[in-house]
Amino acid sequence: MVAGSLGTLIEYYDWALYGYVAAIIAPLFFPGNDPTAALLSTLAVFALSYVIRPIGGIFFGAFGDKFGRRPALLVTVVGIGLANTAIGFLPTYASVGVLAPILLLIVRIAQGFFAGGEVGGAATVINEVAPPDKKGWYASFVPVGTNGGFAIASAAVGLVSGLVTTSQLNEWAWRIPFWAGLPLTIVCFIARRFLPRIDNDERRPHGFPLISAFRSYPGPLVKGILLGIGVQGTAYVGATFLSIYLITSLHYAKTPVYWITAGGTLFGVLMTPLAGRLVDRIGSVNVTIIGLATYAIVTYPALVIMDFNNLFLAGVGYFVVAVNMATAQAGNYTLTPQLFGPEVRYTGTALVTNVSVVIAGGTAPYICTWLVSSTGNLRSPYFFVLGVSLIGIATLLTMRRLNVAQRSGLGGEHADPGGQAHSPQFLSSDLPEAAGGR
């Protein structure tokens, strides 16, 4: 659990860091007379780097399913960390001209490739070693790692911005949090070396795992992606977009916004294990529905109170949104690996996670910023949140039978909806009735 969640922490520290400094580095890599256009260009790089993630997920998923989880997860954490550190050494447009944004894009694409195999692999390993009646509790530490990465990244930027002048931050100090990712990477690599070997000798996929997944689990793949659109879209609005929104659209000072983001995300982190306990009591489907429904209800009033030009109220609005990360993600990371059999679980989990992130996660900051810019309506990002939430909820309503199996105390691995016991090595989702059909 610790090794898996530490890896996701470094991934999302690296990933969130770019989003948090986007407003700072936009004119450094995309200079021009229109600051909004520069910011959109920077966020476009953020979004484009996600496009490579499914390819990384397919590659590392196949590697992990055929040759073992641990070696795949060791490579991913090193690749992510080195790519992140490299951003801190990139020259700006003033130094090398158009080469600067090109190098930024190349590094971000490399980072996306390695990140594609990270969260899916961590969720897979934790799901496979967790006790059947505590899968929600253990799986909740995957989003503890992801949101912990967001919180540490925000705190790092907030600390640096509070210690240096604005001109120093804009000129060179923005690089320091990227450099700080290197020792974090080393710590995570050491922790990953202690992962148990789960080589899946008895049920290796025949042929390429991706083809096996499409052949045997088309229904779960589609449902996993649609669910991920809801969970990833809402999560990235809260974890990445709102800090940009508070600075660029509502004109709050950078340093307090970074600390609000860190505090709100940390609050969500602390709530996540409690949400994991709730998953073990009422089922992952129910808990994820609660999280997405609450996003749809509270995001609009949160945006309203953020616009009162009051830093305390802005923080309250952020905290109201952040708490939903706990329930939605704890349920999702328990549920998604159980949609697939062990022979393709790494591949299936990585694929649906990354495709949904491409569609709704990495694009969330860009879409929401564009909505505000094009409509002039400061509340317009809510409609993105509402749309992805409804997609996720509608998908979850088709998974009710899997939730019943979990609530029975049999944990998805031990029963089908008809109550027949099965060997622990098989998931209930190996049955067409539980997974929604193959």
Long-range contacts (C-beta under 8 A, 24 or more apart in sequence): 1-126, 1-130, 1-138, 1-141, 2-141, 2-191, 3-191, 3-192, 3-194, 3-195, 4-73, 4-122, 4-123, 4-125, 4-126, 4-141, 4-142, 4-145, 4-195, 5-122, 5-126, 5-141, 5-142, 5-144, 5-145, 5-148, 6-145, 6-187, 6-188, 6-191, 6-192, 7-73, 7-76, 7-77, 7-118, 7-121, 7-122, 7-145, 7-188, 7-191, 7-192, 8-118, 8-119, 8-122, 8-142, 8-143, 8-145, 8-146, 8-149, 9-145, 9-146, 9-148, 9-149, 9-152, 9-184, 9-188, 10-77, 10-80, 10-81, 10-149, 10-181, 10-184, 10-185, 10-188, 11-76, 11-77, 11-80, 11-115, 11-118, 11-119, 11-145, 11-146, 11-149, 12-145, 12-146, 12-147, 12-148, 12-149, 12-150, 12-153, 13-84, 13-149, 13-150, 13-152, 13-153, 13-156, 13-181, 13-184, 14-80, 14-81, 14-83, 14-84, 14-111, 14-115, 14-149, 14-153, 14-181, 15-111, 15-115, 15-149, 16-149, 16-150, 16-153, 16-154, 16-239, 16-240, 17-84, 17-153, 17-156, 17-157, 17-177, 17-178, 17-181, 18-46, 18-87, 18-108, 19-43, 19-46, 19-239, 19-240, 19-241, 19-243, 19-244, 19-365, 20-153, 20-154, 20-157, 20-240, 20-243, 20-258, 20-261, 21-157, 21-174, 21-177, 22-46, 22-244, 22-365, 23-244, 23-247, 23-248, 23-254, 24-169, 24-170, 24-174, 24-254, 25-174, 27-170, 28-92, 28-93, 28-94, 28-100, 28-170, 29-92, 29-93, 29-100, 29-101, 29-104, 30-93, 30-101, 31-93, 31-94, 36-248, 36-369, 36-373, 39-244, 39-248, 39-369, 40-366, 40-369, 40-370, 40-373, 41-101, 43-244, 43-365, 43-366, 43-369, 44-366, 45-101, 45-104, 45-105, 45-108, 46-108, 46-362, 46-365, 46-366, 47-362, 47-363, 47-365, 47-366, 48-105, 48-108, 48-109, 49-105, 49-108, 49-109, 49-111, 49-112, 49-362, 50-112, 50-354, 50-357, 50-358, 50-361, 50-362, 50-363, 51-112, 51-358, 51-362, 52-109, 52-112, 52-113, 52-116, 53-112, 53-113, 53-115, 53-116, 53-354, 53-357, 53-358, 53-362, 54-116, 54-351, 54-354, 54-355, 54-358, 55-113, 55-116, 56-112, 56-113, 56-114, 56-115, 56-116, 56-117, 56-354, 57-116, 57-117, 57-120, 57-347, 57-350, 57-351, 57-353, 57-354, 58-116, 58-210, 58-347, 58-350, 58-351, 59-113, 59-116, 59-117, 60-114, 60-116, 60-117, 60-118, 60-120, 60-121, 60-346, 60-350, 61-117, 61-120, 61-121, 61-209, 61-210, 61-344, 61-346, 61-347, 61-348, 61-349, 61-350, 61-351, 62-208, 62-209, 62-210, 62-347, 63-117, 64-117, 64-121, 64-124, 64-346, 64-347, 65-200, 65-204, 65-205, 65-209, 65-343, 65-344, 65-345, 65-346, 65-347, 66-204, 66-205, 66-209, 67-199, 68-197, 68-198, 68-199, 68-200, 69-121, 69-124, 69-125, 69-128, 69-195, 69-197, 69-198, 69-199, 69-346, 70-192, 70-195, 70-196, 70-197, 70-198, 72-117, 72-121, 72-346, 73-117, 73-118, 73-121, 73-122, 73-125, 73-192, 73-195, 74-189, 74-192, 74-193, 75-114, 75-117, 76-114, 76-115, 76-117, 76-118, 76-121, 77-114, 77-118, 77-185, 77-188, 77-189, 77-192, 78-114, 78-185, 78-189, 79-110, 79-111, 79-113, 79-114, 80-111, 80-114, 80-115, 80-118, 80-185, 81-181, 81-182, 81-184, 81-185, 81-186, 81-188, 81-189, 82-182, 82-185, 83-107, 83-108, 83-110, 83-111, 83-114, 84-111, 84-178, 84-181, 84-185, 85-178, 85-179, 85-181, 85-182, 85-185, 87-175, 87-178, 88-175, 88-176, 88-177, 88-178, 88-179, 88-181, 89-175, 116-350, 116-354, 117-350, 119-146, 119-350, 119-353, 120-346, 120-349, 120-350, 120-351, 120-353, 120-354, 121-346, 121-349, 121-350, 123-333, 123-336, 123-337, 123-349, 123-353, 124-337, 124-345, 124-346, 124-349, 124-350, 125-195, 125-196, 125-198, 127-334, 127-337, 127-338, 127-345, 128-198, 128-337, 128-342, 128-345, 129-196, 129-198, 131-411, 132-410, 132-411, 132-413, 132-414, 132-424, 133-280, 133-409, 133-411, 134-280, 135-279, 135-280, 135-334, 135-338, 135-406, 135-411, 135-412, 136-275, 136-276, 136-277, 136-278, 136-279, 136-280, 136-284, 136-287, 136-330, 136-331, 136-334, 137-273, 137-276, 137-277, 137-279, 137-280, 138-276, 139-276, 139-279, 139-330, 139-333, 139-334, 139-337, 140-272, 140-273, 140-275, 140-276, 140-277, 140-279, 140-326, 140-329, 140-330, 140-333, 140-334, 141-272, 141-273, 141-276, 142-329, 142-333, 143-269, 143-272, 143-325, 143-326, 143-329, 143-330, 143-332, 143-333, 144-269, 144-272, 144-273, 146-329, 147-239, 147-265, 147-268, 147-269, 147-272, 147-325, 147-329, 148-265, 148-266, 148-269, 150-239, 150-240, 150-261, 150-265, 151-261, 151-262, 151-263, 151-265, 151-266, 151-269, 152-262, 153-177, 154-243, 154-258, 154-259, 154-261, 154-262, 154-265, 155-258, 155-259, 155-262, 156-180, 157-258, 158-255, 158-258, 158-259, 158-261, 158-262, 161-254, 161-255, 161-258, 162-255, 169-254, 200-342, 200-343, 202-425, 203-341, 203-342, 203-343, 203-425, 204-343, 205-343, 205-344, 205-347, 209-343, 209-344, 209-346, 209-347, 210-347, 210-351, 212-343, 212-344, 212-347, 213-340, 213-344, 213-347, 213-348, 213-351, 216-341, 216-344, 216-438, 217-339, 217-340, 217-341, 217-344, 217-348, 217-435, 217-438, 218-438, 219-432, 219-435, 219-436, 219-437, 219-438, 220-339, 220-340, 220-348, 220-352, 220-429, 220-435, 220-436, 220-438, 221-339, 221-348, 221-351, 221-352, 223-339, 223-395, 223-398, 223-399, 223-435, 223-436, 224-336, 224-339, 224-348, 224-349, 224-351, 224-352, 224-353, 224-356, 225-352, 225-355, 225-356, 225-359, 226-356, 226-391, 226-392, 226-394, 226-395, 227-288, 227-332, 227-335, 227-336, 227-352, 227-356, 227-392, 227-395, 227-396, 227-399, 228-332, 228-336, 228-352, 228-353, 228-355, 228-356, 228-357, 228-360, 228-392, 229-356, 229-359, 229-360, 229-388, 229-391, 229-392, 230-292, 230-328, 230-360, 230-388, 230-389, 230-390, 230-391, 230-392, 230-393, 230-395, 230-396, 231-288, 231-291, 231-292, 231-328, 231-329, 231-332, 231-356, 231-392, 232-353, 232-356, 232-357, 232-359, 232-360, 232-361, 232-364, 233-356, 233-359, 233-360, 233-361, 233-364, 233-384, 233-385, 233-387, 233-388, 233-389, 233-392, 234-291, 234-292, 234-295, 234-299, 234-324, 234-325, 234-328, 234-385, 234-388, 234-389, 234-392, 235-325, 235-328, 235-329, 235-361, 236-357, 236-360, 236-361, 236-362, 236-364, 236-365, 237-299, 237-321, 237-364, 237-365, 237-368, 237-381, 237-384, 237-385, 238-264, 238-268, 238-318, 238-321, 238-322, 238-324, 238-325, 239-265, 239-325, 240-364, 240-365, 241-364, 241-365, 241-368, 241-369, 241-381, 242-306, 242-318, 242-321, 244-365, 244-369, 245-306, 245-368, 245-369, 245-372, 245-381, 246-306, 246-314, 246-318, 248-369, 249-369, 249-372, 249-378, 250-306, 250-307, 250-309, 250-314, 250-378, 252-311, 252-314, 256-311, 257-314, 260-311, 260-314, 260-315, 260-318, 261-318, 263-315, 263-319, 264-315, 264-318, 264-319, 264-321, 264-322, 265-322, 265-325, 267-319, 267-322, 267-323, 268-322, 268-323, 268-324, 268-325, 268-326, 269-326, 271-323, 271-326, 271-327, 272-325, 272-326, 272-329, 272-330, 273-330, 274-326, 275-326, 275-327, 275-329, 275-330, 275-331, 276-330, 276-334, 278-327, 278-330, 279-330, 279-331, 279-334, 279-406, 280-406, 281-407, 282-407, 283-402, 283-403, 283-404, 283-406, 283-407, 284-330, 284-331, 284-332, 284-334, 284-335, 284-338, 284-402, 284-403, 284-406, 285-331, 285-335, 285-396, 285-399, 285-400, 285-402, 285-403, 285-406, 286-331, 286-403, 287-327, 287-330, 287-331, 288-327, 288-328, 288-331, 288-332, 288-335, 288-392, 288-396, 289-331, 289-393, 289-396, 289-397, 290-327, 290-331, 291-324, 291-325, 291-326, 291-327, 291-328, 291-329, 291-330, 291-331, 292-324, 292-328, 292-389, 292-392, 292-393, 292-396, 293-389, 293-393, 294-323, 294-324, 294-327, 295-321, 295-324, 295-328, 295-385, 295-389, 296-385, 296-386, 296-389, 296-390, 296-393, 298-324, 299-381, 299-382, 299-385, 299-386, 300-379, 300-382, 303-378, 303-379, 303-381, 303-382, 304-379, 307-378, 328-392, 335-399, 335-402, 338-402, 338-412, 338-413, 338-427, 338-428, 338-429, 339-427, 339-429, 339-435, 340-427, 340-429, 341-426, 341-427, 341-429, 341-430, 342-425, 342-427, 360-388, 398-436, 399-436, 401-433, 401-434, 402-428, 402-429, 402-434, 402-435, 405-434
